[in-house]
């Protein structure tokens, strides 16, 4: 029998539906349990801040205390006896989504079906290769990792994406994997995710979860600067100047009804509207997945991850998001925004991403086979992973400076001044090789590069701007002079 159900049945003899598997509590406890009272009496002496945070929470007002969340069952891998002699209780430090699901079953199910809960799968990705080997080493030795681990991965990647928490023989948690509130943390009970990534212990404030700064802990930086984009957008400017009018602590929080100053991340990706309920699946309103080298539709990536939402097409998700937009904007405004956004995605995919992948495939036989031992590896990685994402995400959230100067400008600059020269150097080395195989591979790469550079998107680089482009530039120059040079 799971821990919260056991304790509440024992104390209050409440009636529950279902078996000893996960179930929802039918009602809040009528009074605080004696176990939780004992916890707070002791922790007030040593961890009073934790008690105060809990005292400000809705949990406290619902008589849900320390024991209701932290109580453990015999056989739980992270369970240990805690308390004073003669009055020890079996508890676990980690309150996992599976524990939260006893009361918040719908929210946890939605989260488990989202990309957030799968973020811990980065542990085997290209990003983690960078942190574990290229940036790091194996000098961080712990009991759970006797062969060592990379402090760069532990302190960087894992703190946002989540670690796989390791329980040691004495029941303690390995310091390489704990503390950790990464959104896709892999917990000892097998569940994925961390509710406290957004609802920080122990107040679990809905106001905090709605604040863009909470999302900005992870959604920032050179590869996905969402908080920076938001801050420069009109939405972010309005939030910064008038956020006290948003009432983010309200139970009912619907744009157009309860507030209209500005949306936050939560408003657009998770919040209720007059026609939609709150969702904890942050992908159900996204119509492009801009994470990979080439932007794809979200149902495609969901299928790769085995998510149930693979059955929800991008048009439906876009309708969901446009429903949020319509609380403040006209249909024409929303439709035109999406035309602009789709145009940027098509530009990126067709001009840089697809040709880039084609060039890298042709260059691979001429490169050192060790990943990231070539300058070209870094150049291409940053083109799609940094500049390409910044351009795409900037457009998706109306951040013009990041879309252009930190996105498409850097993308173009590094494509033409870094990637193309590196490819030409590979071609030269291959053609100069005594190996016929290398010469053949170099000829193939040269043919692919010539094909790309002679395409309409790139022929300007060869001094072959298309007549259409020339006409557009000439007309723009003429129109500018006629209007402003008087």
C-alpha positions, 0 to 999 in steps of 0.5 A: 500500500502506498505511503500517503494512503496508508497513513491517512487510512490509519489516522482518519479511516477515509474511504478510497476508491481502487486498489493499493495501486496509485489512487486519488485521495477522496478528500483532504485530511480533516486535521493535521496528522500526529506524525506531521506535527512531530516532524514540524516540532523537530524541524523548527529547531534545525530547519525552520525556513522549511517549516515556514515555507510549508506554513505559507502553502496550500498544503498546510491549509489542507492539513497535508504535512511532512509525513503525508508526502515523505512517508515511505514503504518497506522495500522502497529503495530510498527509504530510511528510518528517521527521527528520535530513538523509539519513535523513528519513521520510515521516510524518503527524502525524495518526493517523486511525481509518483508520490504527488500523483496520490493527490495530483493524479491528472497533473502528474499524468500530463507531465509524464506524457510531456517532453519535460519528463523525458529531459533526463534522456539527455544522459546519452546524447551529444550534449552530454558527450560534450560535458562528460568528455570534451569539457570534462573528465572523470575526476569527480569520484563518488561511491555511486560512480567509483570510476568517476564522473564529470563535474561539468555534467553533474553541475551543468546538464543534470541540474536542468535535465535531471540526473538518474538518482542513485541510492547507496547501500546505506540508503543515502543518495549519491552526491553526484546525483543529489541534490537535483531538481532537474525537470526530467529527473529519474527517481529511485521509484522509476518515475520520471520528472520533478514537480519541484523543478517548477513548484519549489519546496516547500511552499509549492507556490502556484504564483512562482510556477506561473512566473517566467523567471522560474522557467528561465532557470533552464530556458536561457543561454546560447542554445535556447534563450527563451527568458532573454527572448521573453524579456525583450518581447512586448509581452515581457516588457509589459510583464516587467512594468505591470506584473503586480496587476496580473494576480498570479496567486489567484486560483482562477487565472484566465487571460481576458477575464482575470488579467489582460496585462501580459501573458507569462510562459505559463499562460501560453503553454500551460494555463487555462483559457475560457475554452481550455483547462490547465495542462501540464503537458507543455507540448500541446500548444507547440506547432514546431519542434525547433530543437533538432537541426531541422525543425519538425512537427511535434507529433513526429518527435513525440512518436520518436519518444513514444509519447501518447501525444503523437496522435495530436497533430500540429494543426490542433496544437496550433489551434490550442495556442491561437485560442490563448492568443485570441484572449488579447489579439484579433484573428488577423493579428494572430494569423499574420504572426504565424505566417511570419513565424512559419516563414522564418522556419522555412528560411532556416530549414531550406537555406541552412539546415538541410544543405548543412546536413547534406554538406556534413554527410559528404564531409564526414569521410574526410574528417577525423572520426572522433566526434568534436576533434575537428573544427568543423564539428564545432562550427556545424554544432553551433550553427544549428544548436546555437544560432539556428535555435536562437533564430527559430525560438526568437521568431516563435516568441517575438524577440526581433533582436535575438531572431536577427543579430543573435540568430540569422546574422550569426548563422549566416556569418558562420556558415559563409566564413567558418563552415565553407572555408573548413569544407574547402580546406577538407577538399584541398587536403583530400585532393592532395592526398595520395589515397584514391579514396580520399581524392574521390571523397574530396571530389564528391564533397566539392560537387556537393558544395558547388551545388549548394553555393550555386543554388538560389539561396547562396549564389550571391556568395559567388557573385551570382545574385539572381535577377529577382534578388537584384530587382528586389534590392534595386526597388527597395533602394529606390523606394527608400531614396524617394521617401527619405532623401529629399 
